[in-house]
Structure formats: C-alpha cells, structure tokens
Amino acid sequence: MTDEPTIFKRYDGALYELRPYTTGYYRGVHGHSTLEVFCPFCGTKWDVYLWSFAGSGKRCTCGAMLSLRGGAWRKVEPTKVSAPVPTVPG
C-alpha cells in the first residue's frame, strides 16, 4: 500500500477513499495483546485488543473503517472526485 490516498468504487456504486494508518503494539493490562491505532482521516487514537481488531476491524467516530487486511477507508462525495475511478470487486 502506498502513502497516497486511493479512490475506488465498490460493487455498491459508492466511492471510497483508502489510506494507510499507523499502529503501535504493546502488551496491555492483564496480558492482552493490544494495538494503539491512529485514524488517518481525523487523527483519533484509541486502544483495541488485537483479537478484536483482526476480526472485522473497528469503525472510527469519523466514519472510517480500519482493518488489518486493507488499511482505512471511508465514503467520499462524488463531487470531490475529478479523475476516473477504478471499480474494486467485493
């Protein structure tokens, strides 16, 4: 994944922006593996259990979805996109 945001269209026809995010790993309270996650859209930081984050990811308060499998993404308005957008299945 590159450091540049990527715009793509999903099967539902909506446009999404994909951005990389940063994490920090540490052993949390009671020995649980914990990640410190930073949202690339709004800068919010929160702590999540690794087992929970690895499943379906976590949704930030700004609406972005963060996942271990694909970075962070959220819907964008079509009026803010000027270039042709590739369609990504699934």
LINGILIN-V226239 format. One record per pair of residues at least 4 apart in sequence whose C-alpha atoms are under 6 Angstrom apart, sorted by sequence separation. I is the first residue (numbers start at 1). J is the second residue. If there is no record, write none. Layout:
i->I j->J
i->I j->J
This chain:
i->9 j->13
i->10 j->14
i->27 j->31
i->28 j->32
i->39 j->43
i->50 j->54
i->53 j->57
i->60 j->64
i->67 j->71
i->9 j->14
i->27 j->32
i->28 j->33
i->38 j->43
i->39 j->44
i->59 j->64
i->66 j->71
i->9 j->15
i->27 j->33
i->28 j->34
i->38 j->44
i->59 j->65
i->66 j->72
i->8 j->15
i->27 j->34
i->38 j->45
i->58 j->65
i->65 j->72
i->8 j->16
i->26 j->34
i->37 j->45
i->58 j->66
i->65 j->73
i->7 j->16
i->25 j->34
i->37 j->46
i->57 j->66
i->64 j->73
i->7 j->17
i->25 j->35
i->36 j->46
i->57 j->67
i->64 j->74
i->6 j->17
i->24 j->35
i->36 j->47
i->6 j->18
i->24 j->36
i->35 j->47
i->5 j->18
i->23 j->36
i->35 j->48
i->5 j->19
i->23 j->37
i->34 j->48
i->54 j->68
i->34 j->49
i->22 j->38
i->34 j->50
i->33 j->50
i->21 j->40
i->20 j->71
i->19 j->71
i->19 j->72
i->18 j->72
i->18 j->73
i->17 j->73
i->17 j->74
i->16 j->74
i->16 j->75
i->15 j->75
i->16 j->76
i->15 j->76
i->8 j->85
i->10 j->87
i->8 j->86
i->9 j->87
i->10 j->88
i->11 j->89
i->8 j->87
i->9 j->88
